[in-house]
Amino acid sequence: MAWNPLRTRVRLPFFLLIVLLVVALPGVPSAEEQDEAIEQTILRQIEAFANDDQEAAWSFASEGIKRRFGDADVFFSMVREAYPAVHRATTIEFVELVPHGTFDIQVVRLTGPDGQRWDAYYRMVRSDGDWRVAGVQLQPADMGI
């Protein structure tokens, strides 16, 4: 096959376009980066509860939670009364992340201030590129044998 300068000129710009797209487009987060982002969101909210920082705890809540409770004070009071293991967790262990399409469930084993262990099922949603807590359900942890 003879050398064709037209073919070379077409390939080079196409190749450069592909390279630019790969470099310029933001990457899709890896599963490890997503897991880390979810864990950090949960940890930072639990830390905000531990420090009685209502606004910080509120900032990690999803839009649905914010609509339901209206403001940081009401939300914080609800967590303090209904979820003492979340409000004053003494140990935190990330157990499993379960994808569900539009949301993920992060299972977290917590020890409450009374020493009781709980499995907390955090419903996590993405909002404007950040992970937010859309709800938590607690069940007594199965301690096994």
PyMOL commands that place a pseudoatom at each C-alpha (Angstrom):
pseudoatom trace, name=CA, resn=MET, resi=1, chain=A, elem=C, hetatm=0, pos=[0.000, 0.000, 0.000]
pseudoatom trace, name=CA, resn=ALA, resi=2, chain=A, elem=C, hetatm=0, pos=[1.407, 3.374, -1.014]
pseudoatom trace, name=CA, resn=TRP, resi=3, chain=A, elem=C, hetatm=0, pos=[1.803, 6.216, 1.434]
pseudoatom trace, name=CA, resn=ASN, resi=4, chain=A, elem=C, hetatm=0, pos=[-1.143, 8.601, 1.285]
pseudoatom trace, name=CA, resn=PRO, resi=5, chain=A, elem=C, hetatm=0, pos=[-0.530, 12.083, 2.824]
pseudoatom trace, name=CA, resn=LEU, resi=6, chain=A, elem=C, hetatm=0, pos=[-4.278, 12.779, 2.993]
pseudoatom trace, name=CA, resn=ARG, resi=7, chain=A, elem=C, hetatm=0, pos=[-4.844, 9.691, 5.125]
pseudoatom trace, name=CA, resn=THR, resi=8, chain=A, elem=C, hetatm=0, pos=[-2.040, 10.770, 7.534]
pseudoatom trace, name=CA, resn=ARG, resi=9, chain=A, elem=C, hetatm=0, pos=[-3.498, 14.277, 7.863]
pseudoatom trace, name=CA, resn=VAL, resi=10, chain=A, elem=C, hetatm=0, pos=[-6.918, 12.870, 8.769]
pseudoatom trace, name=CA, resn=ARG, resi=11, chain=A, elem=C, hetatm=0, pos=[-5.575, 10.398, 11.329]
pseudoatom trace, name=CA, resn=LEU, resi=12, chain=A, elem=C, hetatm=0, pos=[-3.427, 12.914, 13.221]
pseudoatom trace, name=CA, resn=PRO, resi=13, chain=A, elem=C, hetatm=0, pos=[-6.254, 15.404, 14.007]
pseudoatom trace, name=CA, resn=PHE, resi=14, chain=A, elem=C, hetatm=0, pos=[-8.564, 12.521, 14.928]
pseudoatom trace, name=CA, resn=PHE, resi=15, chain=A, elem=C, hetatm=0, pos=[-5.918, 11.076, 17.260]
pseudoatom trace, name=CA, resn=LEU, resi=16, chain=A, elem=C, hetatm=0, pos=[-5.324, 14.503, 18.847]
pseudoatom trace, name=CA, resn=LEU, resi=17, chain=A, elem=C, hetatm=0, pos=[-9.077, 14.951, 19.354]
pseudoatom trace, name=CA, resn=ILE, resi=18, chain=A, elem=C, hetatm=0, pos=[-9.304, 11.620, 21.186]
pseudoatom trace, name=CA, resn=VAL, resi=19, chain=A, elem=C, hetatm=0, pos=[-6.328, 12.512, 23.400]
pseudoatom trace, name=CA, resn=LEU, resi=20, chain=A, elem=C, hetatm=0, pos=[-7.849, 15.907, 24.233]
pseudoatom trace, name=CA, resn=LEU, resi=21, chain=A, elem=C, hetatm=0, pos=[-11.209, 14.359, 25.114]
pseudoatom trace, name=CA, resn=VAL, resi=22, chain=A, elem=C, hetatm=0, pos=[-9.600, 11.812, 27.414]
pseudoatom trace, name=CA, resn=VAL, resi=23, chain=A, elem=C, hetatm=0, pos=[-7.557, 14.499, 29.170]
pseudoatom trace, name=CA, resn=ALA, resi=24, chain=A, elem=C, hetatm=0, pos=[-10.227, 17.214, 29.277]
pseudoatom trace, name=CA, resn=LEU, resi=25, chain=A, elem=C, hetatm=0, pos=[-13.295, 15.242, 30.341]
pseudoatom trace, name=CA, resn=PRO, resi=26, chain=A, elem=C, hetatm=0, pos=[-13.712, 14.649, 34.054]
pseudoatom trace, name=CA, resn=GLY, resi=27, chain=A, elem=C, hetatm=0, pos=[-13.247, 11.018, 34.912]
pseudoatom trace, name=CA, resn=VAL, resi=28, chain=A, elem=C, hetatm=0, pos=[-15.928, 8.826, 36.344]
pseudoatom trace, name=CA, resn=PRO, resi=29, chain=A, elem=C, hetatm=0, pos=[-15.049, 8.127, 39.976]
pseudoatom trace, name=CA, resn=SER, resi=30, chain=A, elem=C, hetatm=0, pos=[-13.775, 4.632, 40.629]
pseudoatom trace, name=CA, resn=ALA, resi=31, chain=A, elem=C, hetatm=0, pos=[-15.686, 2.350, 42.969]
pseudoatom trace, name=CA, resn=GLU, resi=32, chain=A, elem=C, hetatm=0, pos=[-12.995, 2.936, 45.597]
pseudoatom trace, name=CA, resn=GLU, resi=33, chain=A, elem=C, hetatm=0, pos=[-13.325, 6.731, 45.277]
pseudoatom trace, name=CA, resn=GLN, resi=34, chain=A, elem=C, hetatm=0, pos=[-17.112, 6.460, 45.525]
pseudoatom trace, name=CA, resn=ASP, resi=35, chain=A, elem=C, hetatm=0, pos=[-16.867, 4.267, 48.642]
pseudoatom trace, name=CA, resn=GLU, resi=36, chain=A, elem=C, hetatm=0, pos=[-14.460, 6.764, 50.217]
pseudoatom trace, name=CA, resn=ALA, resi=37, chain=A, elem=C, hetatm=0, pos=[-16.720, 9.718, 49.403]
pseudoatom trace, name=CA, resn=ILE, resi=38, chain=A, elem=C, hetatm=0, pos=[-19.744, 8.000, 50.954]
pseudoatom trace, name=CA, resn=GLU, resi=39, chain=A, elem=C, hetatm=0, pos=[-17.801, 7.028, 54.065]
pseudoatom trace, name=CA, resn=GLN, resi=40, chain=A, elem=C, hetatm=0, pos=[-16.431, 10.548, 54.460]
pseudoatom trace, name=CA, resn=THR, resi=41, chain=A, elem=C, hetatm=0, pos=[-19.930, 12.041, 54.180]
pseudoatom trace, name=CA, resn=ILE, resi=42, chain=A, elem=C, hetatm=0, pos=[-21.231, 9.743, 56.915]
pseudoatom trace, name=CA, resn=LEU, resi=43, chain=A, elem=C, hetatm=0, pos=[-18.193, 10.266, 59.152]
pseudoatom trace, name=CA, resn=ARG, resi=44, chain=A, elem=C, hetatm=0, pos=[-18.363, 14.039, 58.802]
pseudoatom trace, name=CA, resn=GLN, resi=45, chain=A, elem=C, hetatm=0, pos=[-22.057, 14.064, 59.676]
pseudoatom trace, name=CA, resn=ILE, resi=46, chain=A, elem=C, hetatm=0, pos=[-21.487, 11.838, 62.729]
pseudoatom trace, name=CA, resn=GLU, resi=47, chain=A, elem=C, hetatm=0, pos=[-18.615, 14.122, 63.755]
pseudoatom trace, name=CA, resn=ALA, resi=48, chain=A, elem=C, hetatm=0, pos=[-20.910, 17.138, 63.413]
pseudoatom trace, name=CA, resn=PHE, resi=49, chain=A, elem=C, hetatm=0, pos=[-23.466, 15.430, 65.693]
pseudoatom trace, name=CA, resn=ALA, resi=50, chain=A, elem=C, hetatm=0, pos=[-20.719, 14.631, 68.220]
pseudoatom trace, name=CA, resn=ASN, resi=51, chain=A, elem=C, hetatm=0, pos=[-19.664, 18.290, 68.215]
pseudoatom trace, name=CA, resn=ASP, resi=52, chain=A, elem=C, hetatm=0, pos=[-23.269, 19.548, 68.460]
pseudoatom trace, name=CA, resn=ASP, resi=53, chain=A, elem=C, hetatm=0, pos=[-22.732, 21.380, 65.157]
pseudoatom trace, name=CA, resn=GLN, resi=54, chain=A, elem=C, hetatm=0, pos=[-26.290, 21.506, 63.870]
pseudoatom trace, name=CA, resn=GLU, resi=55, chain=A, elem=C, hetatm=0, pos=[-25.500, 23.383, 60.649]
pseudoatom trace, name=CA, resn=ALA, resi=56, chain=A, elem=C, hetatm=0, pos=[-22.690, 21.022, 59.665]
pseudoatom trace, name=CA, resn=ALA, resi=57, chain=A, elem=C, hetatm=0, pos=[-24.857, 17.941, 60.330]
pseudoatom trace, name=CA, resn=TRP, resi=58, chain=A, elem=C, hetatm=0, pos=[-27.662, 19.552, 58.325]
pseudoatom trace, name=CA, resn=SER, resi=59, chain=A, elem=C, hetatm=0, pos=[-25.321, 20.227, 55.394]
pseudoatom trace, name=CA, resn=PHE, resi=60, chain=A, elem=C, hetatm=0, pos=[-24.916, 16.469, 54.791]
pseudoatom trace, name=CA, resn=ALA, resi=61, chain=A, elem=C, hetatm=0, pos=[-28.675, 15.861, 54.648]
pseudoatom trace, name=CA, resn=SER, resi=62, chain=A, elem=C, hetatm=0, pos=[-30.382, 15.289, 51.285]
pseudoatom trace, name=CA, resn=GLU, resi=63, chain=A, elem=C, hetatm=0, pos=[-32.907, 17.722, 49.858]
pseudoatom trace, name=CA, resn=GLY, resi=64, chain=A, elem=C, hetatm=0, pos=[-35.683, 15.282, 50.788]
pseudoatom trace, name=CA, resn=ILE, resi=65, chain=A, elem=C, hetatm=0, pos=[-34.609, 15.299, 54.444]
pseudoatom trace, name=CA, resn=LYS, resi=66, chain=A, elem=C, hetatm=0, pos=[-34.357, 19.096, 54.372]
pseudoatom trace, name=CA, resn=ARG, resi=67, chain=A, elem=C, hetatm=0, pos=[-37.889, 19.409, 52.977]
pseudoatom trace, name=CA, resn=ARG, resi=68, chain=A, elem=C, hetatm=0, pos=[-39.209, 16.973, 55.578]
pseudoatom trace, name=CA, resn=PHE, resi=69, chain=A, elem=C, hetatm=0, pos=[-37.654, 18.661, 58.638]
pseudoatom trace, name=CA, resn=GLY, resi=70, chain=A, elem=C, hetatm=0, pos=[-37.465, 22.261, 57.477]
pseudoatom trace, name=CA, resn=ASP, resi=71, chain=A, elem=C, hetatm=0, pos=[-34.416, 23.458, 59.413]
pseudoatom trace, name=CA, resn=ALA, resi=72, chain=A, elem=C, hetatm=0, pos=[-31.264, 22.316, 61.179]
pseudoatom trace, name=CA, resn=ASP, resi=73, chain=A, elem=C, hetatm=0, pos=[-32.685, 22.710, 64.692]
pseudoatom trace, name=CA, resn=VAL, resi=74, chain=A, elem=C, hetatm=0, pos=[-35.687, 20.428, 64.100]
pseudoatom trace, name=CA, resn=PHE, resi=75, chain=A, elem=C, hetatm=0, pos=[-33.501, 17.887, 62.291]
pseudoatom trace, name=CA, resn=PHE, resi=76, chain=A, elem=C, hetatm=0, pos=[-30.836, 17.872, 65.014]
pseudoatom trace, name=CA, resn=SER, resi=77, chain=A, elem=C, hetatm=0, pos=[-33.441, 17.485, 67.773]
pseudoatom trace, name=CA, resn=MET, resi=78, chain=A, elem=C, hetatm=0, pos=[-35.020, 14.538, 65.955]
pseudoatom trace, name=CA, resn=VAL, resi=79, chain=A, elem=C, hetatm=0, pos=[-31.654, 12.765, 65.583]
pseudoatom trace, name=CA, resn=ARG, resi=80, chain=A, elem=C, hetatm=0, pos=[-30.742, 13.443, 69.220]
pseudoatom trace, name=CA, resn=GLU, resi=81, chain=A, elem=C, hetatm=0, pos=[-34.035, 11.966, 70.475]
pseudoatom trace, name=CA, resn=ALA, resi=82, chain=A, elem=C, hetatm=0, pos=[-34.683, 9.132, 67.985]
pseudoatom trace, name=CA, resn=TYR, resi=83, chain=A, elem=C, hetatm=0, pos=[-31.143, 8.083, 67.039]
pseudoatom trace, name=CA, resn=PRO, resi=84, chain=A, elem=C, hetatm=0, pos=[-28.814, 8.325, 70.059]
pseudoatom trace, name=CA, resn=ALA, resi=85, chain=A, elem=C, hetatm=0, pos=[-26.460, 5.757, 68.487]
pseudoatom trace, name=CA, resn=VAL, resi=86, chain=A, elem=C, hetatm=0, pos=[-25.973, 8.116, 65.523]
pseudoatom trace, name=CA, resn=HIS, resi=87, chain=A, elem=C, hetatm=0, pos=[-25.953, 11.271, 67.635]
pseudoatom trace, name=CA, resn=ARG, resi=88, chain=A, elem=C, hetatm=0, pos=[-23.312, 9.969, 70.048]
pseudoatom trace, name=CA, resn=ALA, resi=89, chain=A, elem=C, hetatm=0, pos=[-21.663, 6.997, 68.323]
pseudoatom trace, name=CA, resn=THR, resi=90, chain=A, elem=C, hetatm=0, pos=[-18.656, 5.677, 70.222]
pseudoatom trace, name=CA, resn=THR, resi=91, chain=A, elem=C, hetatm=0, pos=[-17.442, 3.291, 67.494]
pseudoatom trace, name=CA, resn=ILE, resi=92, chain=A, elem=C, hetatm=0, pos=[-18.047, 3.303, 63.742]
pseudoatom trace, name=CA, resn=GLU, resi=93, chain=A, elem=C, hetatm=0, pos=[-17.348, 0.417, 61.354]
pseudoatom trace, name=CA, resn=PHE, resi=94, chain=A, elem=C, hetatm=0, pos=[-18.199, 0.456, 57.648]
pseudoatom trace, name=CA, resn=VAL, resi=95, chain=A, elem=C, hetatm=0, pos=[-19.542, -2.996, 56.800]
pseudoatom trace, name=CA, resn=GLU, resi=96, chain=A, elem=C, hetatm=0, pos=[-20.916, -3.061, 53.259]
pseudoatom trace, name=CA, resn=LEU, resi=97, chain=A, elem=C, hetatm=0, pos=[-21.981, -0.788, 50.402]
pseudoatom trace, name=CA, resn=VAL, resi=98, chain=A, elem=C, hetatm=0, pos=[-24.987, -2.015, 48.426]
pseudoatom trace, name=CA, resn=PRO, resi=99, chain=A, elem=C, hetatm=0, pos=[-25.772, -0.198, 45.139]
pseudoatom trace, name=CA, resn=HIS, resi=100, chain=A, elem=C, hetatm=0, pos=[-29.455, 0.276, 44.261]
pseudoatom trace, name=CA, resn=GLY, resi=101, chain=A, elem=C, hetatm=0, pos=[-29.348, 2.240, 41.009]
pseudoatom trace, name=CA, resn=THR, resi=102, chain=A, elem=C, hetatm=0, pos=[-30.407, 5.773, 41.954]
pseudoatom trace, name=CA, resn=PHE, resi=103, chain=A, elem=C, hetatm=0, pos=[-29.150, 5.407, 45.527]
pseudoatom trace, name=CA, resn=ASP, resi=104, chain=A, elem=C, hetatm=0, pos=[-26.736, 3.299, 47.571]
pseudoatom trace, name=CA, resn=ILE, resi=105, chain=A, elem=C, hetatm=0, pos=[-27.145, 1.733, 50.998]
pseudoatom trace, name=CA, resn=GLN, resi=106, chain=A, elem=C, hetatm=0, pos=[-24.077, 1.946, 53.248]
pseudoatom trace, name=CA, resn=VAL, resi=107, chain=A, elem=C, hetatm=0, pos=[-24.261, -0.440, 56.186]
pseudoatom trace, name=CA, resn=VAL, resi=108, chain=A, elem=C, hetatm=0, pos=[-22.461, 0.976, 59.207]
pseudoatom trace, name=CA, resn=ARG, resi=109, chain=A, elem=C, hetatm=0, pos=[-22.039, -0.795, 62.563]
pseudoatom trace, name=CA, resn=LEU, resi=110, chain=A, elem=C, hetatm=0, pos=[-22.312, 1.741, 65.377]
pseudoatom trace, name=CA, resn=THR, resi=111, chain=A, elem=C, hetatm=0, pos=[-21.945, 1.488, 69.110]
pseudoatom trace, name=CA, resn=GLY, resi=112, chain=A, elem=C, hetatm=0, pos=[-24.223, 3.871, 70.951]
pseudoatom trace, name=CA, resn=PRO, resi=113, chain=A, elem=C, hetatm=0, pos=[-23.472, 5.755, 74.158]
pseudoatom trace, name=CA, resn=ASP, resi=114, chain=A, elem=C, hetatm=0, pos=[-25.082, 2.940, 76.164]
pseudoatom trace, name=CA, resn=GLY, resi=115, chain=A, elem=C, hetatm=0, pos=[-22.725, 0.324, 74.642]
pseudoatom trace, name=CA, resn=GLN, resi=116, chain=A, elem=C, hetatm=0, pos=[-25.406, -1.279, 72.472]
pseudoatom trace, name=CA, resn=ARG, resi=117, chain=A, elem=C, hetatm=0, pos=[-24.316, -2.121, 68.919]
pseudoatom trace, name=CA, resn=TRP, resi=118, chain=A, elem=C, hetatm=0, pos=[-26.480, -1.201, 65.944]
pseudoatom trace, name=CA, resn=ASP, resi=119, chain=A, elem=C, hetatm=0, pos=[-26.484, -1.760, 62.211]
pseudoatom trace, name=CA, resn=ALA, resi=120, chain=A, elem=C, hetatm=0, pos=[-27.274, 1.563, 60.591]
pseudoatom trace, name=CA, resn=TYR, resi=121, chain=A, elem=C, hetatm=0, pos=[-28.514, 1.429, 57.002]
pseudoatom trace, name=CA, resn=TYR, resi=122, chain=A, elem=C, hetatm=0, pos=[-27.642, 4.783, 55.432]
pseudoatom trace, name=CA, resn=ARG, resi=123, chain=A, elem=C, hetatm=0, pos=[-29.502, 5.634, 52.247]
pseudoatom trace, name=CA, resn=MET, resi=124, chain=A, elem=C, hetatm=0, pos=[-27.065, 7.737, 50.208]
pseudoatom trace, name=CA, resn=VAL, resi=125, chain=A, elem=C, hetatm=0, pos=[-27.953, 9.869, 47.181]
pseudoatom trace, name=CA, resn=ARG, resi=126, chain=A, elem=C, hetatm=0, pos=[-25.894, 12.077, 44.887]
pseudoatom trace, name=CA, resn=SER, resi=127, chain=A, elem=C, hetatm=0, pos=[-26.800, 15.746, 44.700]
pseudoatom trace, name=CA, resn=ASP, resi=128, chain=A, elem=C, hetatm=0, pos=[-24.794, 18.186, 42.590]
pseudoatom trace, name=CA, resn=GLY, resi=129, chain=A, elem=C, hetatm=0, pos=[-21.887, 15.739, 42.533]
pseudoatom trace, name=CA, resn=ASP, resi=130, chain=A, elem=C, hetatm=0, pos=[-21.780, 15.218, 46.316]
pseudoatom trace, name=CA, resn=TRP, resi=131, chain=A, elem=C, hetatm=0, pos=[-23.126, 12.371, 48.434]
pseudoatom trace, name=CA, resn=ARG, resi=132, chain=A, elem=C, hetatm=0, pos=[-25.917, 13.207, 50.897]
pseudoatom trace, name=CA, resn=VAL, resi=133, chain=A, elem=C, hetatm=0, pos=[-27.678, 11.222, 53.615]
pseudoatom trace, name=CA, resn=ALA, resi=134, chain=A, elem=C, hetatm=0, pos=[-31.281, 10.561, 52.576]
pseudoatom trace, name=CA, resn=GLY, resi=135, chain=A, elem=C, hetatm=0, pos=[-32.236, 8.491, 55.620]
pseudoatom trace, name=CA, resn=VAL, resi=136, chain=A, elem=C, hetatm=0, pos=[-31.009, 6.033, 58.235]
pseudoatom trace, name=CA, resn=GLN, resi=137, chain=A, elem=C, hetatm=0, pos=[-32.639, 2.922, 59.627]
pseudoatom trace, name=CA, resn=LEU, resi=138, chain=A, elem=C, hetatm=0, pos=[-31.262, 1.262, 62.751]
pseudoatom trace, name=CA, resn=GLN, resi=139, chain=A, elem=C, hetatm=0, pos=[-31.497, -2.381, 63.760]
pseudoatom trace, name=CA, resn=PRO, resi=140, chain=A, elem=C, hetatm=0, pos=[-29.796, -4.092, 66.695]
pseudoatom trace, name=CA, resn=ALA, resi=141, chain=A, elem=C, hetatm=0, pos=[-26.563, -5.643, 65.376]
pseudoatom trace, name=CA, resn=ASP, resi=142, chain=A, elem=C, hetatm=0, pos=[-26.368, -9.400, 65.140]
pseudoatom trace, name=CA, resn=MET, resi=143, chain=A, elem=C, hetatm=0, pos=[-23.485, -10.186, 67.454]
pseudoatom trace, name=CA, resn=GLY, resi=144, chain=A, elem=C, hetatm=0, pos=[-23.166, -13.806, 66.320]
pseudoatom trace, name=CA, resn=ILE, resi=145, chain=A, elem=C, hetatm=0, pos=[-21.655, -16.342, 68.650]
for i in range(1, 145): cmd.bond("trace and resi %d" % i, "trace and resi %d" % (i + 1))
show_as sticks, trace
zoom trace
